[in-house]
């Protein structure tokens, strides 16, 4: 599959480094839109000090873009015997364990830029609405292989319930 990160006692798999491009482009578009919206009051009121707000938004957007490569490297997943573990985050790390028997739907999504780069995202839906997990930045072939494996595991675990 994709690049692997070895930790003591575990094998974490990372998403594709190409996902950095997708995340950077999304952050640039969001930053431009936020900066444009926050500049409207200054533009229409002609009050000079209101330009501070779009400047601050632009600086925050640039800082966010600078952290994208590290944030993408923090995304990982692991197939264990009874569940699928997903992690993401730098300062605030999130670890989600999804038991195979609880998976109801494993879906593959592809946006236009991700499709151009050969990437997909895998979405897991369980009975609990708040436990939906999205694993972005997988090579499309790996996403299909992982989806098929997870569906197979989910069906075998549900049969035992």
N, C-alpha and C positions, 0 to 999 in steps of 0.2 A: 504494500500500500504506500502511504506517504512517509515522509520523514518521521523518525521515531526519537523520542526523548526518553532516555533511560533514567529511572529513579530507583533507589534501593527497594527491591522487592516488587516493583511494578514496571509495566511497560506502557508508557503513554504514547499515543500516536498523535502527531500534529497535523494540522490542516496544511494545504498547499501554500507555499510562499507567494504564489500568484495572487492569492486572496488579498494581499497588501494593496495591489493596484485597485481592486474593487472597492476596498474600504477607503482608500485615499480619495478616489473619485467621488464616492458618496459623501465623504467629509467636506470636500471642496465645494460640492454643490450645496450642501446644507449651510456651510459657512457663508457662501455668497448670498444665498437667500436670506439668512438671518441678518447679515450686515445690511442688505438692501432694505429689509423691512424696518430695522432700527434706525435707518438714516432718513426715513420718510418724515418724522416730526421735525427734524432739523431742516430738511429741504423746504418743507412747506411753511414753516414758521420763521425762517431766516434768523433763528437764534443760534449764535455761533457755539455757545457752550454745549448745545445738544449734540454736536458732532462727537462728543466724548463717548457716548453710548455705542455708536457703530464702530468707533475705533477699538473700544474694549472688546466688543463681540468679534472683530476681525483678529485681534491678538489671541483671544481664547481659541478661535478656530485654527489659527496657525499652530498653537501649542498642541491642540488636539491632534492635528495632522502629524505633528512630529512624533507623537506617541503611538501612531498606528502600527508601525512594524513590531514594536514590542508587545502591543496588545494582541496582535495576530499570533505572535509566537506563544502567547500564554494560553491559547485555545488548544485543548487536547481532549482525547477520549480514550476509553479503555473498555475492552470487552472482557468481562469477568465471567465466572461460571454461572452466576444467577442473575446478573444485572449488567447494565450498560452505564458507565460513569462518564460524565461530561464535566469539563472544568473550563473556566474562563475568568479573566480579570487580573488586574495588576495590584492595585491597592486593596480593592474589595473583591476577593476571590469568591467564586461561586462554584460549588461542586454539587452536581445533581446525579443521583443514582436512580435509574429507571429499571425496575424488575422486568424481565422479559415477559412474564406472564401477564403484566398489566398493560403492555403495548396493544393499542387498538388499531393504530394507523401509522405507517411509516411512509412518508411522502417525500418526493424529490422535487425541488423547485429550482428554476434557472432563470435569472434575469438576463437582459441583453448583453451586458458587459461580461458577466460571469460565463455566459454561453460562449462568447467570443474567445474567452480564455480557457475554455474547456472545463469550467468549474460548475459545481452544483451545491445546493444545501439540502440537508436531510432534516426533515421535521418529524418528530415523534409526538403522537397524541395518546394520552392515557385517559382513564376514566375520570381522573381529577383534572378539572379545567386549568388549574394553576400550574400543573406540572409539565406543560408543553415545553419541549426542548428543541432548539434549532441548532444544528451543527453546520456552520457555513464553511465554504472554501475547500470542499472535497473535489478531487479530480473526478470527473463524471463517471468513469468506469469504476473507480473505487466506491463511489456513492451507490451505484447500482449493485455492486457486489455486497456492500455492507447492508443495503436495504434487504436484499434477498436472504442474507444470513440472519438478520434480525427477525424477519418475518418467519423464517423457519424455526428459530429459537422460540419466538413468541407462541407459535402454534403448538410446539411440543410442550411448552410450559403450561399453556392453558388446558391442554388435554389432560394433564395431571391434576387439575383443580377439581 
